[in-house]
Every structure is written in structure tokens, then in C-alpha cells.
């Protein structure tokens, strides 16, 4: 069985945060959020990381992240480019928005040929998540189904005090296999629980704090890349007519299709760690404090990479 590799989606700019938040330090010695995630991934067993970036950001990423990590891991790059489309398709006039998370993962198809995990570059996931996903990928090759997995988090551990967030609310069966992921694009903290609106706040739906949500930490076999590539033209055929400027090819949508067709199943693993991210500038002080507290407790060394 091939050792799983880690794919990091790092092509996005933080529009609500107001800058390239992936290279904004949160640790006492200039460490970035992604340093802590990759440190956790490395000690869980991952020894290769693939950064999916914009080609024009390669120099920035090499200087801020890649050159440092290449001393302890194999570092590779893949490029999410707007014109990376199937033959016969073209970027619609006026489109500048990337094609979404599944398109980002597809950018790694030329360098990934075995099992892999996928994360966002600007999220802190905690060590439990990487242990769970690495072990699952290592011991569950495709058989009767494509064997996929995702790490689910308690909603209360993923919301911010400073605005709203988008989360994929998960429904699973009795054996903890994923049935559906429903994207809620406006979730706000409500005490120990949360609430969601789909109409700009005119009506709200309560979401218990222990609701399981996806934070885009997925595990796949190589089959996912082949299936996502094969399904991309059908997405484009619809999106280029209905939402040519903003349509996105979402990773959970392809997973849901494959589950619905009986071709794949996705185990919902669990992490009880708290998720941290800098969705808004006001989030950064709490992230910095959390990292400092975990370092003081010995979860991380002062200098991650020695």
C-alpha cells in the first residue's frame, strides 16, 4: 500500500480577511497556521506534501513555506489555473473566480498517484484529525467501493465570535458512513450552539453545537481524481449557462454523486480537537493565543522544525 500524501489547497486569497492570510504568522517564531497542520500531519505519518497554488504565488510560497518544509518532507507544487479546462472549453469573458475546491484538487492529478488527504491551507485541524485520516487511508484501499473518508468536527468547535462561517452539515448512517453533506453558507454562533440563515437573516434555523460538520479534511484514493476529471465537463455544461462568472465545482458535490451512484462510500471519522482559522482579522488574536497555550502545554515545540 502506498503511503498517503497530503494535498494542501492554497490558491485562495482571503477576501474577508483582506490579504494572503496563508503567509501571516501566528506562532511566536513566525510560524504560520499551515506549519502547525503540516507538523501534525508529519508526525501522523505523512512525508510528502503537495501545495496547490496559483503559479504567480510560487515564489512567495517557496520563501514563506516550501523551502523551510523541504528540509523534513518532500514538497511538490501543483497549479490551479483558470484555463485548466477540458478540451473544447474556454474561460467565459469576465471570469476571474477560481473554479472551486474540486478543481483545486484536480490540479494535483499530475503529481498524485495514490491515496491522499486534502486540507485547506488556512485552517488549524489539530493532531487527532491527521492521525485518523492517515491510518484510514493506509489500511482501507478501494475494494467493492471507492473507500473515502472525511474528518468531522463538532460545530461548536468550528464557529467564530466575529461573524458568520460556511460549513457542510453532515448526515451519516449507523455505521458512520456519510449520506449527505449540505452546505450552509451563513452560520453564526448562538451560545454553545449555532444558527443558520439562507435568506439574509429573515428566518433562522437552530443547529445544535454537537452537529457534525465538514471542514474540508478529506481522504481519497486515486480514483477520486479520475472520477472528478470525468465529471468536470458535465459541471461546465451547466455552469457556463447558468452561473458562468461564479459557478464552482465543489468537492463535496462529487463525493455525494459517487455515494448516490453506489460507487463510493465515505467514512466519517471524528476529531474532538478545536478547529482554528482566521476567517476575519478579528480572529487572529484568539488563534495566536491558542497556539501559544498549546505550545506552553507541550503539544508543540517552540521551534517546530528544529
Secondary structure, DSSP 8 states (H G I E B T S, - for coil): ----EEEEE----BTTTTB-GGGS--STTS--HHHHHHHHHHHHT--EEEEEE-GGGHHHHIIIIIHHHTTTSEEEEEE--TT---TT----TT--S---HHHHHHGGGGT--S-EEEEETTEE--HHHHHHHHHHHHH---SSSEEEEEEEEEGGGT--SSS-EEEEEEEE-TTSBEEEEEEEEEEEEETTEEEE-SSTTSS-EEE-TT-EEEEEEEEE-THHHHHHHHHHHHHHHHHHHH-TTT----HHHHHHHHHHTTSEEEEEEEE-S--EE-SSGGGHHHHHHHHHHHHHTTSS-SSTT-
